[in-house]
Amino acid sequence: MTCLSSRDRQVPTTEAIPSPQRRDGKFRNVAPRERPGLGKTFSIAWRVLTQKPRTTVPRAPIPVQALDAATLAAAPDASLFRLGHSTLLLKLAGEFWLTDPVFSERASPVQWAGPKRFHAPPISIADLPPIKGVILSHDHYDHLDHAAVLELAPKVETFITPLGVGDRLIAWGVPAAKVRQLDWWQQTSLAGVRLVATPAQHFSGRGLSDGNSTLWASWVILAGDLRVFFSGDTGYHADFRTIGERFGPFDVTFMETGAYDAQWPDVHMQPEQTLQAHLDLRGHWLMPLHNGTFDLAMHAWHEPFDRILALAQARGVPLATPAMGERLSLAQPQAGERWWQAVEHATAADAAAQAA
């Protein structure tokens, strides 16, 4: 657990907003989350500090396709560009949208320590076009980047957040008129796109004293006939099926597949659960995210891709794995290259050459 930075010390003001998700001043999951306790927390921290395998970080460069304003302007509607981790740039209804924008070098309250990016973003914030909406899933550092929010704010029309996360943005200086906060199952529309905040199984907080003071959410995004789902961070939960029944079938699901571990089973999904959640949602194409950018767990950096690819192939689920910066058509998705395998093969070849 990281220390609370000074800019995050203001307590969110969601107490005035009734929510069935809040009890005793804290937001809760539908199914209670296992509390690790002090002993288990220490054990996890010690394991991460002393037993981290070298394979959690790629030893060869991650391929990145650079983007510029002209490329984005020329892209057809219903396009997606993966910028890293859970940061997606979508072009919907002629406008641009961002999910969980993280552009800083580290997913951390400070930039001299903490998980460091494997690759640079395919485009800088300065080169981004005007953004119609930023869709936020929760307030953890690898999803809510203080520096990125402040740099983005002048070119963003609206930030759409779960309850309490918007209060953080306002405390940071984002005009309140630019912020819309939703509870689970609430929805809003912007520029012809309908956004529904839906349940997730996770937790929130940016320090030692603010745990679960803000809500976490997944998102249903509806643009004309296009239906996509953004999972945010989540463990597997029963409401995936409810979301699928209410809003599916989905053309594409953007599903968390990474930073999982047996020691935190109810806040991040194993790949088998990711696939089941996609099926519960009545999804067609599956795009795994929350991987390939930061070292946040004990598994090999490429393992989430390997496992979800094998599982999807076994069940006949079409899988989209665009490289960072590569365009994915949401109307007619393509599988894409298995780019992470090329990175690993390059690493293995280099190691063999050095041994020789």
C-alpha positions as a Markdown table, in Angstrom:
| # | Residue | x | y | z |
|---|---|---|---|---|
| 1 | Met | 0.0 | 0.0 | 0.0 |
| 2 | Thr | 1.4 | 3.4 | -1.0 |
| 3 | Cys | 1.4 | 6.4 | 1.2 |
| 4 | Leu | -1.2 | 9.1 | 0.6 |
| 5 | Ser | 0.2 | 12.0 | -1.3 |
| 6 | Ser | -0.7 | 15.6 | -0.3 |
| 7 | Arg | -2.9 | 16.2 | -3.4 |
| 8 | Asp | -5.1 | 13.3 | -2.4 |
| 9 | Arg | -5.7 | 14.2 | 1.2 |
| 10 | Gln | -9.1 | 15.8 | 0.7 |
| 11 | Val | -11.8 | 13.3 | 1.5 |
| 12 | Pro | -14.4 | 12.9 | -1.3 |
| 13 | Thr | -17.8 | 14.3 | -0.6 |
| 14 | Thr | -20.1 | 11.5 | -1.8 |
| 15 | Glu | -21.7 | 11.1 | 1.7 |
| 16 | Ala | -24.4 | 13.4 | 0.5 |
| 17 | Ile | -25.4 | 11.1 | -2.4 |
| 18 | Pro | -27.5 | 8.1 | -1.4 |
| 19 | Ser | -26.1 | 4.8 | -2.7 |
| 20 | Pro | -27.1 | 1.2 | -2.0 |
| 21 | Gln | -23.4 | 0.4 | -2.5 |
| 22 | Arg | -22.4 | 2.4 | 0.6 |
| 23 | Arg | -22.7 | 1.2 | 4.2 |
| 24 | Asp | -21.1 | 2.9 | 7.2 |
| 25 | Gly | -19.4 | 5.4 | 5.0 |
| 26 | Lys | -17.7 | 2.9 | 2.8 |
| 27 | Phe | -18.5 | 1.5 | -0.6 |
| 28 | Arg | -18.9 | -2.3 | -0.8 |
| 29 | Asn | -19.0 | -5.2 | -3.2 |
| 30 | Val | -22.1 | -7.3 | -3.7 |
| 31 | Ala | -20.1 | -10.3 | -2.5 |
| 32 | Pro | -17.9 | -9.4 | 0.5 |
| 33 | Arg | -14.2 | -9.1 | -0.4 |
| 34 | Glu | -11.7 | -11.2 | 1.6 |
| 35 | Arg | -9.8 | -8.9 | 3.9 |
| 36 | Pro | -6.1 | -9.9 | 3.7 |
| 37 | Gly | -5.2 | -8.9 | 7.3 |
| 38 | Leu | -1.9 | -7.5 | 8.5 |
| 39 | Gly | -0.1 | -10.9 | 8.3 |
| 40 | Lys | -1.1 | -11.7 | 4.8 |
| 41 | Thr | -0.5 | -8.2 | 3.6 |
| 42 | Phe | 3.1 | -8.4 | 5.0 |
| 43 | Ser | 3.5 | -11.8 | 3.4 |
| 44 | Ile | 2.4 | -10.5 | 0.0 |
| 45 | Ala | 4.7 | -7.5 | 0.3 |
| 46 | Trp | 7.7 | -9.6 | 1.3 |
| 47 | Arg | 7.1 | -12.1 | -1.6 |
| 48 | Val | 6.9 | -9.2 | -4.1 |
| 49 | Leu | 10.0 | -7.6 | -2.7 |
| 50 | Thr | 12.2 | -10.7 | -2.4 |
| 51 | Gln | 10.8 | -13.4 | -4.8 |
| 52 | Lys | 9.9 | -11.4 | -7.9 |
| 53 | Pro | 10.8 | -13.4 | -11.0 |
| 54 | Arg | 12.9 | -11.7 | -13.7 |
| 55 | Thr | 10.2 | -12.7 | -16.2 |
| 56 | Thr | 7.7 | -10.1 | -14.9 |
| 57 | Val | 9.4 | -7.5 | -17.0 |
| 58 | Pro | 10.2 | -7.9 | -20.8 |
| 59 | Arg | 13.9 | -7.9 | -21.7 |
| 60 | Ala | 13.3 | -6.7 | -25.2 |
| 61 | Pro | 11.4 | -3.6 | -26.3 |
| 62 | Ile | 7.6 | -3.7 | -26.6 |
| 63 | Pro | 6.5 | -2.8 | -30.1 |
| 64 | Val | 4.7 | 0.5 | -30.3 |
| 65 | Gln | 3.1 | 2.0 | -33.4 |
| 66 | Ala | 3.4 | 5.8 | -33.0 |
| 67 | Leu | 0.2 | 7.9 | -33.5 |
| 68 | Asp | -0.3 | 11.5 | -34.6 |
| 69 | Ala | -3.2 | 13.8 | -35.0 |
| 70 | Ala | -3.4 | 13.2 | -38.8 |
| 71 | Thr | -3.7 | 9.4 | -38.3 |
| 72 | Leu | -6.4 | 9.8 | -35.8 |
| 73 | Ala | -8.3 | 12.3 | -37.9 |
| 74 | Ala | -8.2 | 10.0 | -40.8 |
| 75 | Ala | -9.4 | 6.9 | -38.8 |
| 76 | Pro | -12.9 | 5.7 | -39.6 |
| 77 | Asp | -15.6 | 5.8 | -36.9 |
| 78 | Ala | -15.8 | 2.8 | -34.5 |
| 79 | Ser | -12.0 | 2.7 | -34.2 |
| 80 | Leu | -9.9 | 1.8 | -31.2 |
| 81 | Phe | -6.3 | 2.5 | -30.4 |
| 82 | Arg | -4.7 | 0.8 | -27.4 |
| 83 | Leu | -2.3 | 3.2 | -25.6 |
| 84 | Gly | -1.2 | 0.9 | -22.8 |
| 85 | His | -2.5 | -1.0 | -19.8 |
| 86 | Ser | -6.2 | -0.1 | -19.6 |
| 87 | Thr | -5.9 | 3.2 | -21.5 |
| 88 | Leu | -8.0 | 3.0 | -24.7 |
| 89 | Leu | -8.6 | 5.8 | -27.2 |
| 90 | Leu | -11.9 | 5.2 | -29.0 |
| 91 | Lys | -13.4 | 7.1 | -32.0 |
| 92 | Leu | -17.2 | 6.9 | -31.6 |
| 93 | Ala | -19.9 | 9.0 | -33.3 |
| 94 | Gly | -17.2 | 11.1 | -34.8 |
| 95 | Glu | -15.7 | 12.0 | -31.4 |
| 96 | Phe | -12.8 | 10.8 | -29.3 |
| 97 | Trp | -13.0 | 9.1 | -25.9 |
| 98 | Leu | -10.4 | 7.8 | -23.4 |
| 99 | Thr | -10.6 | 5.1 | -20.8 |
| 100 | Asp | -8.5 | 5.2 | -17.6 |
| 101 | Pro | -5.8 | 7.5 | -19.1 |
| 102 | Val | -2.4 | 6.8 | -17.6 |
| 103 | Phe | 0.5 | 8.6 | -19.4 |
| 104 | Ser | 3.0 | 9.0 | -16.6 |
| 105 | Glu | 6.3 | 6.9 | -16.4 |
| 106 | Arg | 5.2 | 5.2 | -13.2 |
| 107 | Ala | 1.9 | 4.1 | -11.8 |
| 108 | Ser | 2.6 | 5.6 | -8.4 |
| 109 | Pro | 2.1 | 8.6 | -6.2 |
| 110 | Val | 5.7 | 9.6 | -6.9 |
| 111 | Gln | 7.8 | 9.3 | -10.1 |
| 112 | Trp | 11.0 | 8.1 | -8.5 |
| 113 | Ala | 9.6 | 4.8 | -7.4 |
| 114 | Gly | 6.8 | 2.3 | -8.2 |
| 115 | Pro | 5.8 | 0.3 | -11.3 |
| 116 | Lys | 7.6 | 1.7 | -14.4 |
| 117 | Arg | 6.2 | 1.6 | -17.9 |
| 118 | Phe | 7.5 | -1.1 | -20.3 |
| 119 | His | 6.9 | 1.3 | -23.2 |
| 120 | Ala | 6.2 | 4.9 | -24.0 |
| 121 | Pro | 2.6 | 5.9 | -24.9 |
| 122 | Pro | 2.0 | 5.8 | -28.6 |
| 123 | Ile | 1.0 | 9.5 | -28.5 |
| 124 | Ser | 1.5 | 12.3 | -26.1 |
| 125 | Ile | -1.4 | 14.1 | -24.4 |
| 126 | Ala | -0.3 | 17.3 | -26.2 |
| 127 | Asp | -0.8 | 15.6 | -29.6 |
| 128 | Leu | -4.2 | 14.2 | -28.8 |
| 129 | Pro | -7.3 | 15.7 | -30.4 |
| 130 | Pro | -10.1 | 17.2 | -28.4 |
| 131 | Ile | -11.6 | 14.5 | -26.2 |
| 132 | Lys | -15.4 | 14.3 | -25.8 |
| 133 | Gly | -15.3 | 12.1 | -22.7 |
| 134 | Val | -12.9 | 10.4 | -20.3 |
| 135 | Ile | -14.4 | 7.3 | -18.8 |
| 136 | Leu | -12.9 | 6.3 | -15.4 |
| 137 | Ser | -13.3 | 2.9 | -13.7 |
| 138 | His | -11.8 | 3.7 | -10.3 |
| 139 | Asp | -9.1 | 5.7 | -8.5 |
| 140 | His | -6.0 | 3.4 | -8.2 |
| 141 | Tyr | -2.8 | 4.8 | -9.5 |
| 142 | Asp | -2.6 | 2.6 | -12.6 |
| 143 | His | -6.0 | 3.9 | -13.7 |
| 144 | Leu | -6.2 | 7.4 | -12.4 |
| 145 | Asp | -3.1 | 9.5 | -13.2 |
| 146 | His | -3.1 | 12.9 | -11.5 |
| 147 | Ala | -0.6 | 14.5 | -14.0 |
| 148 | Ala | -2.5 | 13.1 | -17.0 |
| 149 | Val | -5.9 | 14.4 | -15.7 |
| 150 | Leu | -4.6 | 17.9 | -15.2 |
| 151 | Glu | -2.9 | 18.0 | -18.6 |
| 152 | Leu | -6.0 | 16.5 | -20.3 |
| 153 | Ala | -8.6 | 18.7 | -18.6 |
| 154 | Pro | -8.4 | 21.7 | -21.0 |
| 155 | Lys | -9.1 | 19.4 | -24.0 |
| 156 | Val | -11.8 | 17.2 | -22.3 |
| 157 | Glu | -15.5 | 18.1 | -22.4 |
| 158 | Thr | -16.6 | 15.6 | -19.7 |
| 159 | Phe | -15.2 | 13.2 | -17.2 |
| 160 | Ile | -17.5 | 10.3 | -16.5 |
| 161 | Thr | -16.7 | 8.6 | -13.2 |
| 162 | Pro | -18.1 | 6.4 | -10.5 |
| 163 | Leu | -19.3 | 8.1 | -7.3 |
| 164 | Gly | -16.6 | 9.9 | -5.4 |
| 165 | Val | -13.9 | 9.6 | -8.2 |
| 166 | Gly | -15.3 | 12.8 | -9.7 |
| 167 | Asp | -14.8 | 14.6 | -6.3 |
| 168 | Arg | -11.1 | 13.8 | -6.5 |
| 169 | Leu | -10.9 | 15.4 | -9.9 |
| 170 | Ile | -12.7 | 18.5 | -8.7 |
| 171 | Ala | -10.4 | 18.7 | -5.7 |
| 172 | Trp | -7.5 | 18.6 | -8.2 |
| 173 | Gly | -8.9 | 21.6 | -10.0 |
| 174 | Val | -11.1 | 20.1 | -12.8 |
| 175 | Pro | -14.2 | 22.3 | -13.2 |
| 176 | Ala | -17.2 | 20.6 | -11.5 |
| 177 | Ala | -19.2 | 21.4 | -14.7 |
| 178 | Lys | -17.0 | 18.9 | -16.5 |
| 179 | Val | -17.6 | 16.0 | -14.2 |
| 180 | Arg | -20.5 | 13.5 | -14.1 |
| 181 | Gln | -20.6 | 10.9 | -11.3 |
| 182 | Leu | -22.7 | 7.7 | -11.6 |
| 183 | Asp | -23.7 | 4.9 | -9.3 |
| 184 | Trp | -24.0 | 1.3 | -10.6 |
| 185 | Trp | -26.9 | 1.0 | -13.1 |
| 186 | Gln | -27.1 | 4.7 | -13.6 |
| 187 | Gln | -26.5 | 6.1 | -17.1 |
| 188 | Thr | -25.8 | 9.2 | -19.0 |
| 189 | Ser | -25.6 | 10.3 | -22.7 |
| 190 | Leu | -23.1 | 12.5 | -24.4 |
| 191 | Ala | -22.8 | 13.3 | -28.1 |
| 192 | Gly | -25.0 | 10.3 | -29.0 |
| 193 | Val | -23.1 | 7.8 | -26.9 |
| 194 | Arg | -24.9 | 6.2 | -24.0 |
| 195 | Leu | -22.7 | 5.2 | -21.0 |
| 196 | Val | -23.9 | 2.9 | -18.2 |
| 197 | Ala | -22.0 | 2.4 | -14.9 |
| 198 | Thr | -22.2 | -1.3 | -14.1 |
| 199 | Pro | -21.0 | -3.4 | -11.1 |
| 200 | Ala | -17.4 | -4.6 | -10.6 |
| 201 | Gln | -15.8 | -6.6 | -7.8 |
| 202 | His | -12.9 | -4.5 | -6.6 |
| 203 | Phe | -11.9 | -1.8 | -4.1 |
| 204 | Ser | -10.6 | 1.7 | -4.1 |
| 205 | Gly | -8.2 | 4.2 | -2.4 |
| 206 | Arg | -5.0 | 6.0 | -3.0 |
| 207 | Gly | -3.4 | 5.7 | 0.5 |
| 208 | Leu | -3.7 | 4.3 | 4.0 |
| 209 | Ser | -6.7 | 6.3 | 5.2 |
| 210 | Asp | -9.2 | 6.5 | 2.3 |
| 211 | Gly | -10.0 | 2.9 | 1.4 |
| 212 | Asn | -13.3 | 2.4 | -0.4 |
| 213 | Ser | -14.3 | 6.0 | 0.0 |
| 214 | Thr | -14.9 | 6.1 | -3.7 |
| 215 | Leu | -16.8 | 3.6 | -5.9 |
| 216 | Trp | -15.4 | 1.4 | -8.7 |
| 217 | Ala | -17.3 | 0.4 | -11.8 |
| 218 | Ser | -17.3 | -1.3 | -15.2 |
| 219 | Trp | -18.9 | 0.5 | -18.2 |
| 220 | Val | -21.3 | -0.3 | -20.9 |
| 221 | Ile | -20.7 | 1.9 | -23.9 |
| 222 | Leu | -23.5 | 2.1 | -26.6 |
| 223 | Ala | -22.9 | 4.1 | -29.8 |
| 224 | Gly | -25.6 | 3.5 | -32.4 |
| 225 | Asp | -25.7 | -0.2 | -33.2 |
| 226 | Leu | -22.3 | -0.7 | -31.6 |
| 227 | Arg | -22.2 | -2.2 | -28.1 |
| 228 | Val | -18.9 | -2.6 | -26.2 |
| 229 | Phe | -18.0 | -3.3 | -22.5 |
| 230 | Phe | -15.1 | -2.0 | -20.5 |
| 231 | Ser | -14.4 | -4.1 | -17.4 |
| 232 | Gly | -12.1 | -1.8 | -15.4 |
| 233 | Asp | -10.5 | -3.8 | -12.6 |
| 234 | Thr | -12.6 | -6.6 | -11.2 |
| 235 | Gly | -12.8 | -10.1 | -9.8 |
| 236 | Tyr | -15.3 | -12.5 | -11.3 |
| 237 | His | -18.9 | -11.8 | -10.1 |
| 238 | Ala | -22.5 | -12.9 | -10.8 |
| 239 | Asp | -23.5 | -9.5 | -12.3 |
| 240 | Phe | -21.6 | -10.2 | -15.5 |
| 241 | Arg | -24.6 | -12.3 | -16.5 |
| 242 | Thr | -27.0 | -9.6 | -15.5 |
| 243 | Ile | -25.1 | -7.0 | -17.5 |
| 244 | Gly | -25.2 | -9.4 | -20.5 |
| 245 | Glu | -28.9 | -9.9 | -20.2 |
| 246 | Arg | -29.7 | -6.2 | -19.9 |
| 247 | Phe | -27.3 | -4.8 | -22.5 |
| 248 | Gly | -25.8 | -7.6 | -24.5 |
| 249 | Pro | -24.8 | -9.1 | -26.8 |
| 250 | Phe | -21.6 | -7.0 | -27.0 |
| 251 | Asp | -19.7 | -6.6 | -30.2 |
| 252 | Val | -16.4 | -6.4 | -28.3 |
| 253 | Thr | -15.6 | -6.7 | -24.6 |
| 254 | Phe | -12.4 | -5.0 | -23.2 |
| 255 | Met | -11.6 | -7.4 | -20.3 |
| 256 | Glu | -9.1 | -7.3 | -17.5 |
| 257 | Thr | -6.5 | -10.0 | -18.1 |
| 258 | Gly | -3.5 | -9.4 | -15.9 |
| 259 | Ala | -2.1 | -8.5 | -12.5 |
| 260 | Tyr | -3.8 | -11.6 | -11.1 |
| 261 | Asp | -2.6 | -13.9 | -8.3 |
| 262 | Ala | -3.9 | -16.7 | -6.1 |
| 263 | Gln | -3.3 | -14.4 | -3.1 |
| 264 | Trp | -5.8 | -11.8 | -4.3 |
| 265 | Pro | -8.5 | -13.9 | -6.0 |
| 266 | Asp | -11.5 | -11.7 | -5.6 |
| 267 | Val | -10.3 | -8.4 | -7.0 |
| 268 | His | -8.5 | -9.5 | -10.3 |
| 269 | Met | -9.7 | -12.4 | -12.5 |
| 270 | Gln | -7.6 | -15.3 | -13.6 |
| 271 | Pro | -7.7 | -15.8 | -17.4 |
| 272 | Glu | -10.2 | -18.6 | -17.1 |
| 273 | Gln | -12.6 | -16.2 | -15.3 |
| 274 | Thr | -12.0 | -13.5 | -17.9 |
| 275 | Leu | -13.2 | -15.9 | -20.6 |
| 276 | Gln | -16.2 | -16.9 | -18.5 |
| 277 | Ala | -17.1 | -13.3 | -17.8 |
| 278 | His | -16.9 | -12.6 | -21.6 |
| 279 | Leu | -19.3 | -15.5 | -22.2 |
| 280 | Asp | -21.7 | -14.3 | -19.4 |
| 281 | Leu | -21.7 | -10.9 | -21.1 |
| 282 | Arg | -22.7 | -12.5 | -24.4 |
| 283 | Gly | -19.6 | -11.0 | -26.0 |
| 284 | His | -18.5 | -11.7 | -29.5 |
| 285 | Trp | -14.9 | -10.5 | -29.8 |
| 286 | Leu | -12.7 | -10.4 | -26.6 |
| 287 | Met | -9.9 | -7.9 | -26.2 |
| 288 | Pro | -7.7 | -8.5 | -23.2 |
| 289 | Leu | -6.2 | -5.5 | -21.4 |
| 290 | His | -4.6 | -4.5 | -18.0 |
| 291 | Asn | -1.4 | -6.1 | -19.3 |
| 292 | Gly | 1.7 | -5.4 | -21.3 |
| 293 | Thr | 2.6 | -2.0 | -19.7 |
| 294 | Phe | 3.3 | -2.4 | -15.9 |
| 295 | Asp | 4.7 | -5.0 | -13.6 |
| 296 | Leu | 1.9 | -5.5 | -11.1 |
| 297 | Ala | 2.0 | -9.2 | -10.1 |
| 298 | Met | 4.2 | -12.2 | -9.9 |
| 299 | His | 3.4 | -13.8 | -13.2 |
| 300 | Ala | 5.5 | -13.5 | -16.4 |
| 301 | Trp | 4.6 | -10.3 | -18.3 |
| 302 | His | 3.5 | -12.3 | -21.3 |
| 303 | Glu | 1.5 | -15.0 | -19.4 |
| 304 | Pro | -1.9 | -13.2 | -19.5 |
| 305 | Phe | -1.7 | -13.2 | -23.4 |
| 306 | Asp | -0.6 | -16.8 | -23.6 |
| 307 | Arg | -3.3 | -18.1 | -21.3 |
| 308 | Ile | -6.2 | -16.1 | -22.7 |
| 309 | Leu | -5.2 | -17.0 | -26.3 |
| 310 | Ala | -5.2 | -20.7 | -25.5 |
| 311 | Leu | -8.5 | -20.5 | -23.6 |
| 312 | Ala | -10.2 | -18.5 | -26.4 |
| 313 | Gln | -9.0 | -20.8 | -29.1 |
| 314 | Ala | -10.3 | -23.8 | -27.1 |
| 315 | Arg | -13.8 | -22.2 | -26.8 |
| 316 | Gly | -13.9 | -20.7 | -30.3 |
| 317 | Val | -13.9 | -17.1 | -29.0 |
| 318 | Pro | -12.4 | -14.6 | -31.4 |
| 319 | Leu | -9.6 | -12.7 | -29.7 |
| 320 | Ala | -8.2 | -9.3 | -30.7 |
| 321 | Thr | -4.7 | -8.4 | -29.5 |
| 322 | Pro | -3.7 | -5.1 | -31.1 |
| 323 | Ala | -0.2 | -3.9 | -30.5 |
| 324 | Met | 0.2 | -0.6 | -28.6 |
| 325 | Gly | -0.9 | 2.1 | -31.0 |
| 326 | Glu | -2.4 | -0.3 | -33.6 |
| 327 | Arg | -5.9 | 0.5 | -34.8 |
| 328 | Leu | -8.6 | -2.0 | -34.1 |
| 329 | Ser | -11.9 | -1.8 | -36.0 |
| 330 | Leu | -14.8 | -2.2 | -33.6 |
| 331 | Ala | -17.2 | -2.8 | -36.5 |
| 332 | Gln | -15.0 | -5.5 | -38.1 |
| 333 | Pro | -12.3 | -6.6 | -35.5 |
| 334 | Gln | -9.2 | -8.4 | -36.6 |
| 335 | Ala | -7.2 | -10.8 | -34.5 |
| 336 | Gly | -3.9 | -8.9 | -34.9 |
| 337 | Glu | -0.3 | -10.2 | -34.7 |
| 338 | Arg | 0.8 | -12.2 | -31.6 |
| 339 | Trp | 3.3 | -9.4 | -31.0 |
| 340 | Trp | 4.2 | -10.5 | -27.4 |
| 341 | Gln | 5.5 | -13.8 | -28.8 |
| 342 | Ala | 7.9 | -11.9 | -31.1 |
| 343 | Val | 9.2 | -10.0 | -28.0 |
| 344 | Glu | 9.8 | -13.3 | -26.2 |
| 345 | His | 11.4 | -14.9 | -29.2 |
| 346 | Ala | 13.8 | -12.0 | -29.6 |
| 347 | Thr | 14.7 | -12.3 | -25.9 |
| 348 | Ala | 15.3 | -16.0 | -26.2 |
| 349 | Ala | 17.4 | -15.5 | -29.4 |
| 350 | Asp | 19.5 | -12.8 | -27.6 |
| 351 | Ala | 20.1 | -15.1 | -24.7 |
| 352 | Ala | 21.2 | -17.9 | -26.9 |
| 353 | Ala | 23.5 | -15.7 | -28.8 |
| 354 | Gln | 25.1 | -14.4 | -25.6 |
| 355 | Ala | 25.5 | -18.0 | -24.4 |
| 356 | Ala | 27.3 | -19.0 | -27.6 |
